[in-house]
Amino acid sequence: MRRPLEIRELARLAVTVNSRIETLGKVVVAAISGYALGGGLELAEACTFRIAAHHARFGHPEVRIGAVAGWGGTTRLPRLVRKGRATELLLTGDQIGAEEALAIGLVDRVVEKGSTTP
């Protein structure tokens, strides 16, 4: 089990990495195949584009263990999707599929597994 100070340092590092990705000045593409939950989704939210496999799943389950998205998700998610939907995802911890993520603007494209077409 990690000590509180170790967890705080990990969170600071994650915030720094996500901020650097977001402000890099170059296009950064997140290719998502499988689950993008919690910190993984926060990392994807920092990218310029998000491309998801049709079977990908997305969510911020932190609330289910009494935590909040602490690596930038509480600010980035509402910028990507409408505020009400972002609030619902952050407060319920629900997961959504790739097609719904596309419909609400969380991802920019959904592709079939093994697709080479951008």
N, C-alpha and C positions, 0 to 999 in steps of 0.2 A: 504494500500500500504506500502510495506517495504521501509525503508530508505537505502541509498547506503551502509552505514557501516554494516547494518544487512545482506544485500545481500553478501557483501564481506566476512563476518564471516561464512555465510552458505557455500559459495564456498570453503573457507579454510577447513571447516569441511569435506565437501564432498571429497575434494582432499586427505585429511588425511585418511579417511575411505577407499577410493578406493586403496590408496597406501598400507595400512595395509592388505587389502584383497589380493592384488597382491603379497605381500612379506610374507605372513603368514607362509609359509613353510608346509602347509597342503593343501590337495585338496579341492577346493571350487567349487561347482557346481551351476550354475545358471539354474533354471528351468523356462522357459519363456512361458507363456500362455497368449496371448493377445498382448498388445502393449509394446514394449521396445523402448521408444523414449527419446531423450535428455539424461538427467541424469540417467534415468533407463537403457538405453543402455550402458552408460559409466560404471555403476555399473557392468553390465553383462560382459563387456569387461575386467574388472579387474579379473574376475574369471578364474579358471583353465580350466573348461569345460563349454560349453553352450549347453543346450538341449532345443529344442523348440517344442512346439505343432505345428501341421501342419498349424494352422490358425494364428500363431504369425506374427506380423509386426514389422519391425525395421527401425530406422532412426534417423538422427540428424537434427531436424527441426529448431534448434536455429538460423540458418542463415536467416530464414524467418521473424524473429523479429529483425534482425540487430545484432545478438550476434554470438558467436562461442562456440563450445563445450569446456567448461572451467574446466571440472573435470577430464581431462586426455584423453578424446576421440581423441583429435588431435594427440596424440602420440601412443595410444594403437591401434586404428583402423588400421593405416598403418602397424602395426606389425602383425595383424591378416589377413588382406586381402592385395592384391597388392596395391601399393602406388597410382596408377592412379584411381583405383576404390574407394579407401578411399577418395581421394581428391574430386572426383565427388559427393560422398554421403555427404561429409561435406559442399561442396559449393552450392549444389542444394537444400538440405533439403528433397530430395526424400525419400519415404519409399519403402522398399522391403519386399517381403514375405519370409516365412521360407525356401522354396525350393531354392530361389535365395541366401539367406543367407548361406545355406549349400554349394551351388555350389561355392561361393566365399571364403569360409572358415571362415565366421563370426560365424557360429554355428557348433558344432561337430556332432549333430544328430538331426533329426526331427522325432517326434513320433506322433501317432494318439491320438486324445483326449481321455482321460481316460485310456491310455495305462499304464500297469505296467511293461512293458519290457524296460529295460534300453537301 
